[in-house]
């Protein structure tokens, strides 16, 4: 996401939402790493393109949807609550 798009997104949804989304992406990356799973392995299990997963993890794509959230949790073999438990607002 370029700076202009990010500013537009922050303006539309607010900085707390964007920060939350960025932290959620970092948690996905941390959990994926703890399971020694590459983006490609996660792509195969979640059915989500590795580039899209990368954008989620890096905060380039701050607008999550529930389907992707649950597919990522399924791929990581975790409950959604586990993904959220370390997220700070």
C-alpha positions as a Markdown table, in Angstrom:
| # | Residue | x | y | z |
|---|---|---|---|---|
| 1 | Unk | 0.0 | 0.0 | 0.0 |
| 2 | Unk | 1.5 | 3.3 | -1.0 |
| 3 | Unk | 1.5 | 6.3 | 1.3 |
| 4 | Unk | -1.4 | 8.0 | -0.4 |
| 5 | Unk | -3.6 | 4.9 | -0.2 |
| 6 | Unk | -2.6 | 4.4 | 3.5 |
| 7 | Unk | -3.5 | 8.0 | 4.3 |
| 8 | Unk | -6.9 | 7.5 | 2.6 |
| 9 | Unk | -7.4 | 4.3 | 4.5 |
| 10 | Unk | -6.5 | 6.0 | 7.8 |
| 11 | Unk | -8.8 | 8.9 | 7.0 |
| 12 | Unk | -11.7 | 6.5 | 6.2 |
| 13 | Unk | -11.2 | 3.9 | 9.1 |
| 14 | Unk | -9.1 | 5.7 | 11.7 |
| 15 | Unk | -5.5 | 5.1 | 12.9 |
| 16 | Unk | -6.5 | 2.7 | 15.6 |
| 17 | Unk | -8.0 | 0.3 | 13.1 |
| 18 | Unk | -4.9 | 0.5 | 10.8 |
| 19 | Unk | -2.6 | -0.1 | 13.8 |
| 20 | Unk | -4.7 | -3.1 | 15.0 |
| 21 | Unk | -4.6 | -4.6 | 11.5 |
| 22 | Unk | -0.8 | -4.1 | 11.3 |
| 23 | Unk | -0.4 | -5.8 | 14.7 |
| 24 | Unk | -2.6 | -8.6 | 13.6 |
| 25 | Unk | -0.5 | -9.1 | 10.5 |
| 26 | Unk | 2.7 | -9.2 | 12.6 |
| 27 | Unk | 1.0 | -11.9 | 14.8 |
| 28 | Unk | 0.2 | -14.0 | 11.8 |
| 29 | Unk | 3.8 | -13.8 | 10.7 |
| 30 | Unk | 5.0 | -14.7 | 14.2 |
| 31 | Unk | 2.7 | -17.7 | 14.5 |
| 32 | Unk | 3.6 | -18.9 | 11.0 |
| 33 | Unk | 7.3 | -18.7 | 11.8 |
| 34 | Unk | 6.8 | -20.5 | 15.1 |
| 35 | Unk | 5.4 | -23.4 | 13.1 |
| 36 | Unk | 8.3 | -23.3 | 10.6 |
| 37 | Unk | 5.8 | -22.6 | 7.8 |
| 38 | Unk | 6.7 | -20.7 | 4.7 |
| 39 | Unk | 4.3 | -18.3 | 2.9 |
| 40 | Unk | 4.0 | -21.0 | 0.2 |
| 41 | Unk | 3.1 | -23.7 | 2.7 |
| 42 | Unk | 0.5 | -21.4 | 4.3 |
| 43 | Unk | -0.8 | -20.5 | 0.8 |
| 44 | Unk | -1.4 | -24.2 | 0.2 |
| 45 | Unk | -3.2 | -24.8 | 3.5 |
| 46 | Unk | -5.2 | -21.6 | 3.6 |
| 47 | Unk | -6.0 | -21.3 | -0.1 |
| 48 | Unk | -4.9 | -17.7 | -0.1 |
| 49 | Unk | -2.2 | -16.5 | -2.6 |
| 50 | Unk | 1.2 | -16.1 | -0.9 |
| 51 | Unk | 1.5 | -12.5 | -2.1 |
| 52 | Unk | -1.9 | -11.7 | -0.4 |
| 53 | Unk | -0.7 | -13.4 | 2.8 |
| 54 | Unk | 2.5 | -11.3 | 2.6 |
| 55 | Unk | 0.5 | -8.1 | 2.2 |
| 56 | Unk | -1.6 | -9.1 | 5.3 |
| 57 | Unk | 1.5 | -9.8 | 7.3 |
| 58 | Unk | 3.3 | -6.5 | 6.4 |
| 59 | Unk | 0.2 | -4.3 | 6.7 |
| 60 | Unk | 0.1 | -3.5 | 3.0 |
| 61 | Unk | -3.4 | -4.8 | 3.0 |
| 62 | Unk | -5.0 | -3.6 | 6.2 |
| 63 | Unk | -8.6 | -4.5 | 5.2 |
| 64 | Unk | -9.1 | -8.1 | 6.5 |
| 65 | Unk | -12.2 | -10.2 | 5.8 |
| 66 | Unk | -13.5 | -12.9 | 8.0 |
| 67 | Unk | -13.1 | -15.6 | 5.4 |
| 68 | Unk | -9.3 | -14.9 | 5.1 |
| 69 | Unk | -9.0 | -14.7 | 8.9 |
| 70 | Unk | -10.6 | -18.1 | 9.4 |
| 71 | Unk | -8.6 | -19.7 | 6.6 |
| 72 | Unk | -5.3 | -18.4 | 8.0 |
| 73 | Unk | -6.3 | -19.7 | 11.4 |
| 74 | Unk | -7.1 | -23.1 | 9.9 |
| 75 | Unk | -3.8 | -23.2 | 8.1 |
| 76 | Unk | -1.9 | -22.4 | 11.3 |
| 77 | Unk | -4.1 | -24.9 | 13.2 |
| 78 | Unk | -5.1 | -22.3 | 15.8 |
| 79 | Unk | -8.4 | -20.9 | 17.1 |
| 80 | Unk | -9.1 | -17.2 | 16.2 |
| 81 | Unk | -8.9 | -16.3 | 19.9 |
| 82 | Unk | -5.2 | -17.4 | 19.9 |
| 83 | Unk | -4.5 | -15.0 | 17.0 |
| 84 | Unk | -6.0 | -12.1 | 18.9 |
| 85 | Unk | -4.7 | -12.8 | 22.4 |
| 86 | Unk | -1.4 | -10.9 | 22.0 |
| 87 | Unk | -2.8 | -8.0 | 20.0 |
| 88 | Unk | -2.6 | -4.6 | 21.6 |
| 89 | Unk | -4.8 | -1.7 | 20.5 |
